Amino acid sequence: MARINLLPWREQLREERKREFFVLLLGVVIIAGGILFLVDRNFRSDIRYQQSRNDFLRREVLVLDARIAEIDELKDQKAQISSRMEVIQDLQGSRPVIVRIFDELVKALPAGVYFNSLQRTGDRLQIEGIAESNNKVSELMRRIEDSEWFINPSLQQISAASADINSDQREANAFSLTLFMQAPERGEEL
């Protein structure tokens, strides 16, 4: 039989398979590198996109914070204006009250009684005056008590005083009187 040496052919086949393997391996490495490169670019693109969105949101949050601060300032101004309006409305509502109080004091004042001073502290009135007699002071207190605008008249002090020079009477009584104001109910006369 003839001897055929198949060894170099096998070796050549082995070398060819080895080369194919390395070519395939190199191809796989290149493809894997390409895929990794594309995945990396995609992730970096997503990160840049998210960072740009975050920056946009930060800017918008700053704008909204400025608007919120402006709204809070406007609310404070509104509260101040509302409180001022309430004070003005209270003053306008109570403006006729002081006129009515003076009118009621004049109605309650009998002849022969004069007020020297009138001091108001809250709802409390302190009146000092001069009367011709103790009976006139009593009449004044009764009239004040009958008024819808005053309650709890209390005589603090009564003492002898010199009468007015123009008066025929030479003796008079100085008095100090305390009373409280009470506005009548809305249904009653204002």
C-alpha positions in Angstrom: 0.0 0.0 0.0 1.1 3.4 -0.7 1.9 5.5 2.1 0.2 8.9 2.1 1.2 11.4 4.7 -2.0 13.0 5.9 -0.3 14.8 8.7 0.4 18.1 7.0 -3.1 18.2 5.6 -4.5 17.7 9.1 -2.1 20.2 10.5 -3.1 22.6 7.8 -6.8 22.0 8.5 -6.1 22.5 12.2 -4.3 25.8 11.4 -7.2 26.9 9.2 -9.7 26.1 11.9 -7.5 27.9 14.4 -7.4 30.9 12.1 -11.2 30.7 11.6 -11.6 30.5 15.4 -9.5 33.6 16.0 -11.2 35.4 13.2 -14.6 34.5 14.7 -13.3 35.4 18.1 -12.0 38.7 16.8 -15.3 39.3 15.1 -17.2 38.5 18.3 -14.9 40.8 20.3 -15.4 43.6 17.7 -19.2 43.1 17.7 -19.3 42.9 21.5 -17.1 46.1 21.6 -19.4 47.8 19.2 -22.5 46.7 21.2 -20.8 48.0 24.4 -19.9 51.2 22.7 -23.5 51.7 21.5 -24.9 50.8 24.9 -22.5 53.2 26.6 -23.5 56.0 24.1 -27.1 55.3 24.7 -26.7 55.4 28.5 -24.6 58.6 28.3 -27.3 60.1 26.1 -30.0 59.1 28.6 -27.9 60.6 31.4 -27.4 63.9 29.5 -31.1 64.0 28.7 -32.0 63.4 32.3 -29.5 66.0 33.5 -31.0 68.5 31.1 -34.5 67.7 32.4 -33.3 68.1 36.0 -31.7 71.4 35.2 -34.9 72.5 33.5 -36.9 71.4 36.6 -34.5 73.3 38.9 -34.9 76.5 36.9 -38.7 76.0 37.0 -38.6 75.3 40.7 -36.7 78.6 41.2 -39.3 80.4 39.1 -42.1 78.8 41.1 -40.4 79.6 44.4 -40.2 83.3 43.3 -43.9 83.2 42.4 -44.8 81.6 45.8 -42.8 84.3 47.6 -44.7 86.9 45.6 -48.0 85.2 46.4 -47.1 85.1 50.1 -46.2 88.8 50.0 -49.6 89.5 48.3 -51.4 87.4 50.9 -49.7 89.5 53.6 -50.6 92.7 51.9 -54.2 91.4 51.5 -54.3 90.6 55.2 -53.0 94.0 56.1 -55.5 95.7 53.8 -58.3 93.5 55.2 -57.4 94.5 58.8 -57.2 98.2 57.8 -60.6 97.9 56.1 -62.1 96.3 59.3 -60.7 99.1 61.4 -62.2 101.7 59.0 -65.5 99.9 58.9 -65.5 99.7 62.8 -64.7 103.4 62.9 -67.4 104.2 60.4 -69.9 102.0 62.2 -69.1 103.6 65.6 -69.0 107.1 64.3 -72.7 107.7 64.9 -72.4 106.1 68.3 -70.3 108.9 69.8 -72.8 111.4 68.5 -75.6 109.4 70.0 -73.7 109.2 73.4 -73.3 113.0 73.5 -77.0 113.3 72.6 -78.1 110.9 75.4 -75.9 112.8 77.9 -77.5 116.1 76.9 -81.0 114.5 77.2 -80.1 113.1 80.7 -78.6 116.4 81.9 -81.2 118.2 84.1 -81.2 122.0 84.5 -78.8 123.2 87.1 -76.2 120.5 86.4 -73.0 121.2 84.4 -70.3 118.8 83.2 -66.7 119.9 83.7 -65.0 116.9 82.2 -65.8 113.7 80.4 -63.3 110.9 80.0 -63.9 107.7 78.1 -61.9 104.6 78.6 -63.2 101.7 76.5 -66.9 101.4 77.5 -66.4 103.3 80.8 -67.2 107.0 81.1 -65.9 109.2 84.0 -67.9 112.4 84.4 -67.0 115.3 86.7 -69.3 118.2 87.1 -71.1 120.6 89.3 -74.8 120.5 90.4 -76.9 123.0 92.3 -78.1 120.4 94.7 -77.9 116.7 95.6 -81.3 116.3 94.2 -80.1 117.4 90.8 -77.3 114.7 90.9 -79.9 112.1 91.9 -82.1 113.2 89.0 -79.1 113.0 86.6 -78.4 109.4 87.8 -82.0 108.4 87.3 -82.1 109.8 83.8 -78.8 108.0 82.9 -80.2 104.8 84.3 -83.4 105.2 82.1 -81.2 105.6 79.0 -80.8 102.7 76.6 -77.2 103.7 76.1 -75.8 103.7 79.7 -75.8 101.2 82.5 -74.5 101.0 86.1 -74.2 104.7 87.0 -72.1 105.0 90.1 -71.6 108.2 92.1 -67.9 108.2 93.1 -67.8 111.4 95.0 -69.8 114.4 95.9 -68.5 117.4 97.8 -69.3 121.1 98.4 -67.9 123.5 95.9 -68.1 127.2 95.2 -70.8 128.2 92.7 -70.3 130.0 89.5 -69.8 133.7 89.8 -72.6 134.5 87.4 -75.1 132.3 89.3 -77.5 133.5 91.9 -76.8 130.5 94.0 -73.7 130.7 96.2 -73.4 127.0 97.0 -72.9 124.0 94.7 -71.9 120.4 94.8 -69.0 119.0 92.8 -69.6 115.3 91.8 -67.7 112.5 90.1 -69.8 109.9 88.4 -68.8 106.6 86.6 -71.0 104.8 84.1 -70.7 102.3 81.4 -71.9 102.6 77.8 -74.0 99.9 76.2 -75.2 100.1 72.6 -78.8 99.1 72.3 -79.8 96.0 70.3 -79.9 96.4 66.5 -83.7 96.4 66.5 -83.8 99.4 68.7 -83.2 103.0 67.7 -79.6 104.0 66.8 
